[in-house]
Amino acid sequence: MQGRPTVTGSNETTTTFTPELLFSVPLWLRKVVDYERINEELLRLISGLASQEPSIKRSNVGGWHSLTNLHLNEDFAEIRRIIGTACAQSAESLGFDFSKHHLKFTEMWANRNGPGTYNRAHIHPNTFLSGAYYVKIPPDAGDIEFYDPIRERAMQSLPLKSNTLLGNQSLEYECEEGSLIIFPSWLQHAVRSNNSEHDRISLSFNMIVEQTISEKPGTP
């Protein structure tokens, strides 16, 4: 039958048999416009915070992790607006219904990871979308790595000719300065060790879904 693969005596198909993809994991990538100007100001702001505040401990092994309330700091209003718009567009691509619900920042923080520092594998509980914006990322400063959420696939490693999106149990993304990456908060990820001699600096964030409450007529 036309369109079906033909099996030979060696059990090889003579036509390409393309699989349908079920339960795909979305990942959104964007290069922010005018990022050089934005990053110059962010570097100044983050350096000031790092000189005044001690690091908090999350998934970071070494390095400096700011408080998680930068979304409330008006000095970060421009990048907050850019991230918020991108998250809304990401949700829109999933068919999100904005008629009765909206997205809301719950956390935004800065990371300054020096040589030899990294972030352990983790998720972001009780949130919808998470992500990172890259302010400064020297070569070999450590990529973000995502892990296959279908844990049952780890029961067997296949002898693959090459790494593919369908065959890997983990994938790295080599982001650049000005890159914005957004992903579902449940997707386990880590940041590889910074093997450069300079700091890797980024902003991370969490967004939740919140019900929109309409004011009733006559309420003050």
N, C-alpha and C positions, 0 to 999 in steps of 0.2 A: 504494500500500500504506500502511496506517495507520502513523503514526510516522515515515515517511520524508519528507524535505523535498521540496516541489514547486517545480520551477524554472520561472519565467516567461520570456517572451520577452526581458526585460531582464537575465536571468541573476541575478535576485534570488530568494531563497527566501521562501516565504510562511509557513513555520513555522520555529521556532528549531531550529538544528542544533547541538546541544551536543557538543563533542568529548570523547572519553575522554582522560584525562591519563596519559601514560606517564613513568616515571622522574622522579617529582615530588621536589622538594627540601623536606625537613621543616624547620620553624622553630618553636620553642616559646617562648611568651611568658607571663610570669607576673608579677603584682604581689605582692610579698612582704608578708605580714601583719606589722603593727607595724613597718613600715620606718622611721618617724620616729625611734623610739627606737634602732633598730639603726644608722641612718645617723649619728645624733649621736655615738655611740661610735666608728664607723668614721672619721668626720671627725677626731676627736681622735687616733686611732691613726695615720692616714695623715699628718696634719700633723706629728706627731712624727718619723715615719720620714723625711719629706721634708727636715726640718731637720737630720737627722743623716747621711743617705746621699746621695751624688751620683747623678744619673740614669744609667741604662744606655741603650743605643741599640738599638732594635728597629725597628718600623715608624714610630715616633713622629718627627715633624718638630717639634722644639721640645718644650716641656713637660718634665715629670718622670715617669720610668718607674722603679718600684722594682725591687729584686731579685725573682726569680721564685719564691721559696721561702716565700711567706706562708702556704701551706697547711700548713707545718710550725710556724707560730707560733700558739701556743694563744690568743693575744689575738684571733685571727680564727676561733676554733672555731665560734662560732654561725653566722656566715655561711657557713663551709665546710660545716657540716652541712646548711644550707638548700639550698645549691647542689648538694651531693652527692645529696641526696634528689631534687631536681628532675631531675638528670641521669639517675638510675636510672629515674625515671618516664618520662623521654623515651625512654630505651633500651627500656623495657617496651612503649611504644607502637609500636616498630618490630618487636616480636616477639623481642627479645633473649633468649637462653637463659642464665639465670643459674645453671643447675645445675652448670656446669663453668668458668664465667668470671665475672669481676666487673669493675667499673669502679674506676679508681684515679686520684687526682689526681697529675699530674706537675708542674704549675706553677700558681701563682696569684700575681698581682701587682697593684699599684695604679698608676693613671694619674692625673696631675694636669696637665690641659691648659689653659694660660692663653690669653688672647686671641691670635688669629692662629695658633695651633698646630693640627696635624691629624695623622692617621695615613695613610700611603700604603697603596695596595691591597696585600693580602697574604693568605696562607693560613697555617695552623698545621700544619706537616708532622709526620708520624709520630704523630698523635693521632687520637682518635675524635670527641669532642665538645669544642667550645669555646664561650665565651660571655662575657657581660659583665653586671655588676650595677651599677646607677647609684646613686651616693651623693649627688652634687650635680650638677644639670644645669639651669643657667639658660636662659631662653628664647634661642633663636638661638645656642646653644652648640655646634652641630654634630651632625647625625644620623649614625647608622651606615648605611652604604650597602652593599648586596649586589649582586653581578654575576652575570649569567646564566652558569651553568657550561657550557652548550652553546655553545661558541665559534663553531661553524659558522653559527649564526643571525645572527652579526654581518655576514655577507656581503651582507645586504640589509636596509635600513630600510623598513618598510611605511608607507604614508600612512594612519595610524590617526586615527579621529575623536577618540579620547581615550585616555589611558594606562590600560592594563589589566595584570593579572598575567600574561596570556598574551603580551602584545605588547612589554613593556619589556625592555631589555637590562640595566637596573639599577633597583633599588628602594631607597628610603630608609625607615627606620623612625624615627619621632620618639618616642623613649622618654622616660619620666618618672622622677623620683626614686622609688626603690623597685622599678623594673622589672628583671626578670631575663630575659635573652634567651639562648637556647641554639640552636646550629646545628652542622651537620657541619663538622669542622675543615677539610675540603677546599674549602669554599665561600669563594670570594674575596670580600673585603670591605675597606672603608676607613672612616675617620671624617672627615666633612667639617670644614672649618675652623671654629674657635670664633670667631664674630663678635660675641660678647657682650663685656662688660667684666669678666667674672668667670671663675673657674676652673670647668672641667668635671672632676668627679672620679668615677672608676669603678674597679671591680675586674674583672680578666679572669682566665680560667682555661683549663686544658687537662685533659682526661681521656683515659686510654688504656684499652684492653681487656687484661686480664691473666688468664691461666689460673689457676684455683683448684687448688692442690695439696693433696690430702687426706693427712693423716698416716696412715701405715700402722700397724696394731695392733702394739704392742710397742715403738714408737720412743720414745726419751726425750723 
